[in-house]
């Protein structure tokens, strides 16, 4: 199971928790959403219906949870490559 970094309202780290538990409890944690836009369009995706969190809903291009010491921009670039094949 993957863990997320719990944070306060000022993005100060508080500790870690298993991702599913943090989502179920609605706890604030570090995450990012990636939006891919052009002058004419925005890329969206429909989340798999089997997802426990927002399954079947239309959403941003991709999202994830950076590690404790990870750079969010580097993590967004990595996820764009993994999920979308974008550089």
N, C-alpha and C positions, 0 to 999 in steps of 0.2 A: 504494500500500500504506500502511496506517496503522501508526503507531509506538506503542509503549507505553513508559511510564516505568519503567525498571528501578530497584528499590529494595533496600536491605539489610533485615535482619530488624527494624530499628527504623523502617522506612518512610522512610529517608533516600535521596534521589535519587542514583543512580549514573550515569545516562545513559539513552539511548533505544535501542531496537532495533525492527526490523520485527516486528509482532505475531506472525505465523506462526513466525518463527525463535525468538522468546522462548518460545512455547508448545511448539514441538518440542524445545527444549533444557531445558524445565522451569525456566526462570529466574524468580525472584521479581520480580513487577512489580505496579504499582498497578492495582487493579481493584475493582469493586463488584458486589454481587448485590442485587437488589431483590426483596423478599418482600411480597406483598399478602395480608393476613390480615383476617379478621373473627372474631366470636365463634364462628361455625359452620363456617368454611371457610378454605382457603388456595388461592389461585390458582396453578396450575402450568401449564407448557406443555411440549409435547414438541418437542425440538429437531429441526430438519430432518435427515433421514437423510444428506443430502449434506454436512452440516457436517464439517469436518476434526476438530473438537474436540468429543467427546461426542455425535456425531450419533445421533439416534434415542432418546436418553435423556430421561427426564422430569426437569425442572429447575425452578428458581425462575422467577418471573414474567418477569424480564429481567435482563441484566447488561451491563456495558460497562467501558471503560477511560478514566478521566478524563485530560485533558491535563495537562501539567507544572504549570501554574498554575491549573488549574480547581478550583472548589469542588465537592467530591464530592456534596454535597446538591443543588446546582444541576444537576449532570450527571445525577443520579438522577431528578430531576423532569423534565428534558428527555427522557430515555429513556422514562420512563413515558408521556409524551405521544406520543412517536414510535411506540413499540412497542404500547402498550395503549390509547391515547386517553384516559388518565386525567389529571386535574389534581390 
